[in-house]
């Protein structure tokens, strides 16, 4: 007794109308997207520079820190974004940035002590007290300026601390 009951059967040889519409949509969307993929792939010209190098202070590699590139006016290209990288324990860094003229800041710190996070609590956790080891002329008052061009460039920095006069 089948009466008004709907019996659904599937026949792999009979195309499903909804499936055909879905495939047509996928093909249509793919035809719009795929031509653009070729334009942004491996063949597009590179618009950034890779800058890498080593940083030392008084002849020894910095064992931590950061290098920052801040765009300034002038040069052949006008970069509009800053960039930066961390300095590894071997003094090496690598940064990706747009071409242009940059003011460069280099920072590195060392632990010189510890203090309580909460002074009024007896069992307060401790935090490190850090001291900047790179002289101000290379960071906050940096005199380092470089023009960066497209491609890959090695940019090493041999920093020197001013000698402290005896008291």
CORVENNOR-V966147 format. One line per field, one symbol per residue. ss: DSSP state (H for helix, E for strand, C for the rest). phi: phi as a letter, one per 40 degrees, with the letter a starting at -180 (. if undefined). A space follows every 10 residues. Layout:
BEGIN
ss = ???
phi = ???
END
This chain:
BEGIN
ss = CCCCCCCCCC CCCCCCHHHH HHHHHHHHHH HHHHHHHHHH CCCCCCCEEE EEEEEEECCE ECCCCEEEEE EECCCCCCCC CCEEEECCCC CEEEEEEECE EEEEEEECEE EEEEEECCCC CCCCCEEEEE EECCCHHHCC CCCEEEEECC EEEECCEEEC CCCCCCC
phi = .cfcccbbbb bcccccdccc cccccccccc cccdcccccb ccccccbbbb baibbbbfgb ccbahabbbb cbchgcbbcb bcaaacbccb gcaabbacci cbcbbbbabb cbibaccbdc bcbccbbccb bcbcddcbbd bdbcbacbbd hbbcbcbbcb ccccccc
END
